[in-house]
Amino acid sequence: MTTTIEPIQQQPEAALKHKRSFIGGVLPFIGVILFVIVTARQFAAGADANWGPVVVANAVVYLIGYAGVGAGISHIFFGKRISKTIGFAKSPYELEVGFADLAFGIVALMASSFSPEFSLAIILVSSIFRVGCGIGHIRSMIQERNFAPNNTSILFVNFVVPAFLLFAYFTWM
């Protein structure tokens, strides 16, 4: 009797799926992660008396700028996958949200070249947009019982980040 042993094909696919879910889980927080790393390094090197405006500038660049560019690229080019991680059906909204995120990101990256009021403007616009998105995610959780990973974890970015940005601006600028 001869027995043929088939190679196990599921292991690499499972590893790839885990890698995708890890990236999908970290991507919404990339601005927060970069902000914490850069700001911690600056403080570790020694903060001067003018540290408040530096923290605000970092917050605008990373929490809105790089986060917005990353979210924009994700929604524009990987909309179907992003919708799935949020628990939404694929929709034309992905392209619109992508361009809005991209616009916020690019404007935030430019903000340090202008007056502090320019930073306030992008903080306000981004915060209103994010809080509005957060309200939509909460509505989806209540009405559709949608507790997909990126429908729930994104609430930190939708509410805590705008609150921090506004607090930081009005406290340290």
C-alpha positions in Angstrom: 0.0 0.0 0.0 1.4 3.4 -1.0 0.4 6.5 0.8 0.8 9.9 -0.8 1.4 12.8 1.6 0.1 16.1 0.2 2.1 19.2 1.2 0.3 21.5 3.6 -0.5 24.7 1.6 -2.5 26.5 4.3 0.5 27.5 6.5 1.9 30.2 4.2 -1.6 31.6 3.4 -2.4 31.7 7.2 0.9 33.6 7.8 0.1 36.0 5.0 -3.4 36.6 6.3 -2.0 37.3 9.8 0.5 39.8 8.2 -2.3 41.5 6.3 -4.5 41.8 9.5 -1.5 43.1 11.5 -0.8 45.8 8.9 -4.5 46.6 8.6 -4.7 46.9 12.4 -1.6 49.2 12.7 -2.2 51.4 9.6 -4.9 53.6 11.2 -2.5 54.3 14.1 0.6 55.1 12.0 0.3 58.8 12.7 0.0 58.2 16.4 3.0 55.8 16.3 5.2 58.2 14.4 4.2 61.2 16.6 5.1 59.3 19.8 8.4 58.1 18.4 9.5 61.5 17.0 8.3 63.5 20.0 9.9 61.0 22.5 13.2 61.2 20.6 13.1 65.0 20.7 12.4 65.0 24.5 15.1 62.4 25.1 17.6 64.7 23.3 16.5 67.5 25.6 13.5 69.8 25.3 14.1 73.5 25.3 11.9 76.2 26.7 9.9 76.3 23.5 8.8 72.7 23.6 5.0 73.3 23.3 4.9 74.7 19.8 7.3 71.9 18.7 4.8 69.3 20.1 2.0 71.0 18.3 4.0 71.1 15.0 4.8 67.4 15.4 1.1 66.6 16.1 0.0 68.4 13.0 2.7 66.8 10.8 2.2 63.3 12.1 -1.3 63.0 13.5 -2.8 64.8 10.5 -0.1 65.0 7.8 1.4 61.5 7.5 -1.8 59.9 8.8 -3.9 61.7 6.2 -1.5 60.8 3.3 -1.4 57.2 4.4 -5.2 57.0 4.8 -5.7 58.7 1.5 -3.5 56.3 -0.4 -5.2 53.4 1.4 -8.8 54.5 0.6 -8.0 55.5 -3.0 -6.0 52.5 -4.0 -7.1 49.7 -1.6 -10.7 50.8 -1.1 -12.2 47.3 -1.3 -9.9 45.9 1.3 -10.3 48.9 3.6 -14.1 48.6 3.4 -13.9 45.0 4.3 -11.8 45.8 7.5 -14.3 48.4 8.5 -17.2 46.0 7.9 -18.7 48.1 5.1 -19.6 47.1 1.6 -17.4 48.5 -1.2 -18.7 51.9 -2.1 -17.7 55.0 -4.1 -17.3 56.7 -0.7 -13.9 55.1 -0.5 -12.6 57.3 -3.3 -14.1 60.5 -1.8 -12.9 59.8 1.7 -9.5 59.0 0.2 -9.2 62.3 -1.5 -10.4 64.1 1.6 -7.8 62.3 3.8 -5.1 63.0 1.2 -6.0 66.7 1.1 -5.9 67.0 4.9 -2.5 65.2 4.9 -0.9 67.4 2.3 -2.2 70.6 3.8 -1.0 69.5 7.3 2.5 68.7 5.9 2.6 72.3 4.6 1.4 73.8 7.8 4.8 74.3 9.5 5.7 76.7 6.7 2.9 79.1 7.6 1.6 80.9 10.7 0.2 79.1 13.7 -3.3 80.0 12.5 -2.8 77.9 9.5 -2.2 74.9 11.8 -5.3 75.8 13.7 -7.3 75.8 10.5 -6.2 72.3 9.5 -6.7 71.1 13.1 -10.3 72.3 13.0 -11.1 70.9 9.6 -9.5 67.6 10.3 -11.1 67.3 13.7 -14.6 68.0 12.4 -14.1 65.4 9.7 -12.7 62.8 12.1 -15.4 63.3 14.7 -18.1 63.1 11.9 -16.5 59.8 10.8 -16.5 58.6 14.4 -20.2 59.3 14.8 -20.8 57.3 11.6 -18.8 54.4 13.0 -20.7 54.4 16.3 -24.0 54.6 14.4 -22.9 51.5 12.4 -22.1 49.7 15.6 -25.5 50.5 17.1 -27.7 50.0 14.0 -25.9 47.2 12.2 -24.0 45.6 15.1 -20.8 46.2 13.1 -17.9 45.5 15.4 -15.3 45.0 12.7 -11.7 45.8 13.8 -11.4 49.0 11.9 -14.9 50.1 12.7 -14.1 50.0 16.5 -10.4 50.7 16.9 -10.5 53.8 14.7 -12.7 55.5 17.4 -9.4 56.4 19.2 -8.2 58.3 16.1 -11.7 59.8 15.5 -12.1 61.2 19.0 -8.9 61.2 21.1 -6.6 62.6 18.4 -8.9 65.7 17.7 -9.3 66.3 21.4 -5.5 66.2 21.9 -4.8 68.4 18.8 -7.2 71.1 20.1 -5.9 70.9 23.7 -2.3 71.1 22.5 -2.9 74.0 20.2 -4.9 76.1 22.7 -2.5 75.2 25.6 0.9 75.4 24.0 0.7 77.8 21.1 
